[in-house]
Amino acid sequence: MLKALPRTLSHLRRDWTGLSMYQRFEALIAWVLSVVIGAVILVALYRLLIGVIETVVLRGLNPLDHSVFQRVFGDIMTLLIALEFNHSLHYGISPRRGIVHAKLVVLIAALAIARKIIVMDTLEIAPAMVAALGVLIVCLAVAYHLMREPGRPSGARSGSR
């Protein structure tokens, strides 16, 4: 039976001697990536706050202006994507599936495409690009649907992701 990898740093220290060499490697890489992504999230949040304060407060731009809204909402979506990616690394370690859950990768990809659709200027984008993004979203939705747990109806929710 496969042993679950530790999910917290204290569990990692406690279980270190019982882990195989590869499990140690995998857990350490996950924690390093989590710290790096956490730093990126903090810097992006700082830049978002400074950008919103500068744009809306100091310059007096209307936050409902389409270009301002696209820029701010795009930055917020970028932070959400980074948070979800960090979450998948931090909590995604399980004994059966390994470090990367394909279902989470599909969800993160769908978020990234949704962000692209929100921030793109539809007047400057070729129709073929819009169609390609639509096809990508449909393909990701089909892939996500096909990855549901066997025997579980597509509308049922599970206790874990």
Contacts in CASP RR format, 6 or more apart in sequence:
PFRMAT RR
TARGET T0000
AUTHOR 0000-0000-0000
METHOD contacts of the structure
MODEL  1
MLKALPRTLSHLRRDWTGLSMYQRFEALIAWVLSVVIGAVILVALYRLLI
GVIETVVLRGLNPLDHSVFQRVFGDIMTLLIALEFNHSLHYGISPRRGIV
HAKLVVLIAALAIARKIIVMDTLEIAPAMVAALGVLIVCLAVAYHLMREP
GRPSGARSGSR
1 95 0 8 1.000
2 95 0 8 1.000
2 96 0 8 1.000
3 18 0 8 1.000
3 19 0 8 1.000
3 23 0 8 1.000
3 95 0 8 1.000
4 93 0 8 1.000
4 94 0 8 1.000
4 95 0 8 1.000
5 19 0 8 1.000
5 23 0 8 1.000
5 26 0 8 1.000
5 27 0 8 1.000
5 30 0 8 1.000
5 93 0 8 1.000
5 94 0 8 1.000
5 95 0 8 1.000
5 98 0 8 1.000
5 99 0 8 1.000
6 12 0 8 1.000
6 14 0 8 1.000
6 15 0 8 1.000
6 19 0 8 1.000
6 27 0 8 1.000
6 93 0 8 1.000
7 90 0 8 1.000
7 91 0 8 1.000
7 93 0 8 1.000
9 31 0 8 1.000
12 27 0 8 1.000
12 31 0 8 1.000
16 24 0 8 1.000
19 27 0 8 1.000
26 93 0 8 1.000
26 98 0 8 1.000
26 99 0 8 1.000
27 93 0 8 1.000
29 99 0 8 1.000
30 89 0 8 1.000
30 90 0 8 1.000
30 93 0 8 1.000
30 99 0 8 1.000
33 89 0 8 1.000
34 86 0 8 1.000
34 89 0 8 1.000
34 90 0 8 1.000
37 82 0 8 1.000
37 85 0 8 1.000
37 86 0 8 1.000
37 89 0 8 1.000
38 82 0 8 1.000
38 86 0 8 1.000
40 82 0 8 1.000
41 79 0 8 1.000
41 82 0 8 1.000
41 83 0 8 1.000
41 86 0 8 1.000
44 75 0 8 1.000
44 78 0 8 1.000
44 79 0 8 1.000
44 82 0 8 1.000
45 79 0 8 1.000
47 75 0 8 1.000
48 72 0 8 1.000
48 75 0 8 1.000
48 76 0 8 1.000
48 79 0 8 1.000
51 75 0 8 1.000
52 72 0 8 1.000
55 61 0 8 1.000
55 63 0 8 1.000
55 68 0 8 1.000
55 71 0 8 1.000
55 72 0 8 1.000
56 63 0 8 1.000
56 68 0 8 1.000
61 68 0 8 1.000
62 68 0 8 1.000
63 69 0 8 1.000
63 72 0 8 1.000
70 118 0 8 1.000
70 119 0 8 1.000
70 121 0 8 1.000
71 119 0 8 1.000
73 118 0 8 1.000
73 119 0 8 1.000
74 115 0 8 1.000
74 118 0 8 1.000
74 119 0 8 1.000
77 111 0 8 1.000
77 114 0 8 1.000
77 115 0 8 1.000
77 118 0 8 1.000
77 119 0 8 1.000
78 115 0 8 1.000
80 111 0 8 1.000
81 108 0 8 1.000
81 111 0 8 1.000
81 112 0 8 1.000
81 115 0 8 1.000
84 104 0 8 1.000
84 107 0 8 1.000
84 108 0 8 1.000
84 111 0 8 1.000
85 108 0 8 1.000
88 100 0 8 1.000
88 101 0 8 1.000
88 104 0 8 1.000
88 105 0 8 1.000
88 108 0 8 1.000
89 99 0 8 1.000
92 98 0 8 1.000
92 99 0 8 1.000
92 100 0 8 1.000
92 101 0 8 1.000
92 104 0 8 1.000
93 99 0 8 1.000
94 101 0 8 1.000
101 161 0 8 1.000
102 147 0 8 1.000
103 144 0 8 1.000
103 147 0 8 1.000
103 161 0 8 1.000
104 161 0 8 1.000
106 140 0 8 1.000
106 143 0 8 1.000
106 144 0 8 1.000
106 147 0 8 1.000
107 144 0 8 1.000
109 140 0 8 1.000
110 137 0 8 1.000
110 140 0 8 1.000
110 141 0 8 1.000
110 144 0 8 1.000
113 133 0 8 1.000
113 134 0 8 1.000
113 136 0 8 1.000
113 137 0 8 1.000
113 140 0 8 1.000
114 137 0 8 1.000
116 133 0 8 1.000
117 133 0 8 1.000
117 137 0 8 1.000
122 130 0 8 1.000
145 154 0 8 1.000
148 154 0 8 1.000
149 158 0 8 1.000
152 158 0 8 1.000
END
